[in-house]
Amino acid sequence: MLCRGSSTSKYKRLDAKLEKKMVEAKRGSSGYQNFKSINSIILKFPQFREGLKNIGSVFEQYDEDSNGTIDREELKKCLQKLQLHLTEEEVEDLFHSCDIDGSEGIQFNEFIVLLCLIYLLKEPSSNHTTSRLGSPQLEATFDTIIEVFMFLDKNGNGKLNKKDMVKALNETSPWEKSPSHITKSRFKEMDWDKNGKVSFREFLFAFINWVGIDMDEDMPLTGT
């Protein structure tokens, strides 16, 4: 998966906002971590998978023409229904940043990333006293994914590098270090633009794939 050059500035703008949010989240955690090792994260993959697949019903609801993607107008209707008030610029930035294949439509895995980014970036309105996205279960899943990123982000600077990955993979069992090629492979899966850093957005796409959600096998059924 490669980032499209025409949207580079939009990627940078959005990723800068995400980086700031992740730094704030890391500081707000006061050093507390639910995850102590990579293995503790892997053990939760089935729960992550089920939590994310539940988004399928939302995707189907707003994919009005049942073509397997959500276009701009369908996305706007979805955001209005969820009472998520974004500017035109914010919608465009999110759309381009999540439409990684340039198809001008948001596929299921891209939709998961888009919702998670909105959840992280948007402050709750006065109408959202209990739930920002209308689904406490989904928000809990997103919160846990954010915790995974914070576990990997050893520097607390809102982005990942190879040193972060090496430290995270070898943290609990230094005498059983992961082979360097595994660490490099995992990092390469995340670092699409090959700049040596991984944003939260890039991490999300890789993580969704790791837990077993891909855009072909797990696409919600439509029109049957």
VENJOJO-V655713 format. One line per field, one symbol per residue. ss: DSSP state (H for helix, E for strand, - for the rest). psi: psi as a letter, one per 30 degrees, with the letter a starting at -180 (. if undefined). A space follows every 10 residues. Layout:
ss->???
psi->???
//
This chain:
ss->----HHHHHH HHHHHHHHHH HHHHHHHH-- -------HHH HH--HHHHHH HHH--HHHHH HH-------E -HHHHHHHHH H------HHH HHHHHHHH-- -----E-HHH HHHHHHHHHH H--------- -----HHHHH HHHHHHHHHH HH-------E -HHHHHHHHH ---HHH---H HHHHHHHHHH -------E-H HHHHHHHHHH ---------- ----
psi->kkkkefgeee eeeeeeeeee eeeeeeeffh fkkfkfleef eefgeeeeee eefffeeeee efieghgglj aeeeeeeeee eghjjlleee eeeeeeffif ggfgkjleee eeeeeeeeee ekkklffiff keggjeeeee eeeeeeeeee efiffggglk leeeeeeefg efiffhkkke feeeeeeefe ieghggkkle eeeeeeeeee fgjlfeegkk kkg.
//
